[in-house]
């Protein structure tokens, strides 16, 4: 059975490079997650805004005596 050489450990510079790459990957994933949360929040706010505008337009047509000014 052949004898395997022990694993080669990275130099201190190589180890620092690996740590920095891991930190960049982790930070990138965290930022992407936060961006997705903001996109969902913006979509929810847009839907809420559209619903409120529709309710207000209906109220104006019913009780205000006319067509809403914005359309």
Backbone torsions as a table, in degrees:
resi	resn	phi	psi	omega
1	UNK	NA	126.2	-177.6
2	UNK	-70.6	149.4	-179.9
3	UNK	-92.7	124.8	179.3
4	UNK	-83.8	144.1	176.0
5	UNK	-72.8	149.8	177.6
6	UNK	-64.7	152.6	-178.2
7	UNK	-62.4	142.7	178.2
8	UNK	-83.8	126.1	179.2
9	UNK	-88.9	145.1	-178.7
10	UNK	-68.9	155.3	175.9
11	UNK	-68.7	165.8	177.7
12	UNK	-56.8	-36.6	177.8
13	UNK	-67.4	-41.7	178.5
14	UNK	-65.5	-38.4	177.9
15	UNK	-64.6	-41.5	178.8
16	UNK	-63.6	-39.1	179.0
17	UNK	-64.1	-41.8	178.0
18	UNK	-63.1	-41.4	179.2
19	UNK	-64.0	-43.5	180.0
20	UNK	-65.2	-39.0	177.6
21	UNK	-63.9	-40.4	178.2
22	UNK	-63.7	-44.0	179.7
23	UNK	-62.7	-40.7	178.5
24	UNK	-64.3	-42.8	179.5
25	UNK	-64.1	-44.7	-179.5
26	UNK	-63.8	-45.8	179.8
27	UNK	-64.0	-40.0	177.8
28	UNK	-61.3	-43.3	178.1
29	UNK	-64.6	-39.9	178.8
30	UNK	-64.0	-41.9	179.3
31	UNK	-66.1	-39.7	177.3
32	UNK	-63.0	-40.6	177.3
33	UNK	-62.6	-41.5	179.4
34	UNK	-67.3	-39.3	177.0
35	UNK	-61.9	-39.6	177.4
36	UNK	-63.6	-39.7	177.8
37	UNK	-62.5	-41.5	179.1
38	UNK	-67.0	-36.7	177.0
39	UNK	-63.4	-43.6	178.9
40	UNK	-63.6	-43.0	178.8
41	UNK	-62.1	-43.3	179.5
42	UNK	-63.8	-41.0	178.4
43	UNK	-64.9	-40.9	178.9
44	UNK	-64.7	-42.6	178.9
45	UNK	-64.9	-38.0	178.5
46	UNK	-64.2	-43.5	179.0
47	UNK	-63.7	-41.1	178.3
48	UNK	-65.2	-41.8	178.6
49	UNK	-62.5	-45.0	179.5
50	UNK	-63.1	-40.5	178.9
51	UNK	-64.6	-44.7	179.6
52	UNK	-63.2	-41.4	178.8
53	UNK	-62.2	-41.0	178.8
54	UNK	-64.1	-44.8	178.5
55	UNK	-61.3	-41.6	-179.8
56	UNK	-66.1	-41.1	177.5
57	UNK	-61.9	-41.9	178.3
58	UNK	-64.5	-40.2	179.6
59	UNK	-64.2	-42.0	179.6
60	UNK	-64.1	-42.5	179.4
61	UNK	-64.9	-36.4	-176.3
62	UNK	-80.2	-48.9	-171.7
63	UNK	-108.7	-17.4	-177.0
64	UNK	-89.6	-10.2	175.1
65	UNK	82.3	21.9	178.8
66	UNK	-175.9	-168.2	-179.3
67	UNK	-87.3	139.9	177.8
68	UNK	-61.1	147.5	-174.9
69	UNK	-69.1	-27.4	-176.3
70	UNK	-87.1	6.5	173.2
71	UNK	150.4	NA	NA
